[in-house]
Amino acid sequence: MSKIEFKRKVNEVRKSVMKALTKNIGRKNQSFQKNGAVTNVNRVLICRPNHRLGNLLLITPLLQEVSAKYPDCKIDLFVKGNIAPEIFKNYHTIDTIIQLPKKPFKQPFQYLKAWLKIRTTKYDLTINADKNSSSGRLSTQYSNTRFKFFGDVLNESIASFFCDFEHIAKTSVYDFRFAISPETIFEWNEKVPDLDLKLDASELSHGYRILQKITPGDKKIISLFTYATGNKCHCAEWWEEFYEKLCLSFPDHTIIEILPVENVSQIAFKAPSFYSRDIREIAAVIANTSIFIGADSGIMHLASAAKVPVVGLFNVTNPKKYRPYNNNSIAIDTTENDIENIIEVLDTLLRHRLYY
C-alpha cells in the first residue's frame, strides 16, 4: 500500500469514527425549540470547518439567506484553511473569519485559539452549514450561543416536498427557513440563492483584459476545466476525444482551457490556456466566457459562483447533491451519456442561446 493510499484509508476511518461519535449531537434538543422565536439576532456564527474551495463556495447561498433575513446582523465564519478571506472578500456582512489551520498538529496554538474564539464570543445564532460534518456539529454545540441550528430541523417527510432539497447548498437554506418559521415553510416561494463570489466591476474588467490577451477577437468563448481529483477526473483519452468533437461542432467559438494549480492538462495543452493561483482572477476570466465545461470540482463551483452557465460532468459523485444550478446550468452523468449526447446538449445551450 502506497503512502497516499495509507493516508486515505486513515482519513476514511477517522471520518467514520467522528461521524459515529457526533451524529446525535444537537438532534434531541434544538435550542430554538426551548427558547421560542428566533428574534433579536445581531450576531451569527456559520460553521463550515472545511478547507476545500468547493465546500466553502457552497455555503454562499446560506450566507446570502441569513443576511437577507437579518440585514443588520454581523456574521462570523468558522472555517478551515486560508482561502476563505479571498472567497468572502466582498461579503460585507461578514465581521470575522475564524480560521482553523489545515494541519492542527503543526499549529496547535492557532487551532486552540480558533476554538476558544467561538466559545468566548457571544452569538445570538449559530448554524452548522453541513449536517453531515462532524466538526461542524461539534463547533455548533461548543459555541456560546442562544440559538443553535445543527442542520437537521427539517424532517424527511417535509423535505420531500422540495425537489431540490438534496443539493448540499440548498439543504441548509431550507433547514434555516424551517427553523425560523416552521408554520410558513410552504409559503416560501423565493428561489434558493445561487452560489456567488460577488465579483466586482474591476475584477470582471481585469478578467476580460486577460482573455483578450489569450485569444483576441469577437468569438464567443467556451472554457474547459479538464482536471478533477481522484476518480472524478475523466481520463486523457476521453478528454482528447471530447475536445476534438467540440472543436468540430463549434468552429464559431474559441475554446480555452483553465488549468488547475497542478498545471496539468488532459488535452495535452492543445487549446490556449490560462493559469493562475488567484481564485478570484480565475473566476473573473471564467465569468467572461459564454459557458464553462468541467467535471465536479472546486473550479466547477467557482464557475457557478462567477455566474456563468456551467455544464458539470459527473461520473462518481451524486449530481443531485453537487450539480451546478444557476443560469440554465446542467449536470450530465457521463456514465449514462456518451460524448455525442453531451455535444447535443451543448448545441442546445449554445445555438439556441438559452443563457441570454
Secondary structure by P-SEA (a helix, b strand, c coil): ccaaaaaaaaaaaaaaaaaaacccccccccccccccccccccbbbbbbccccaaaaaaaaaaaaaaaaacccbbbbbbcccccccccccccccccbbbbccccccccaaaaaaaaaaaaaccccbbbccccccaaaaaaaaaccccccccccccccccccccccccccccaaaaaaaaaaccccccccccccccccccccaaaaaaaaaaaaaacccccbbbbbbccccccccccaaaaaaaaaaaaaacccbbbbbbccccccccccccccccccccaaaaaaaaaacccccccccaaaaaaaaaccccccccccccccccccccccccccccccccaaaaaaaaaaaccccccc
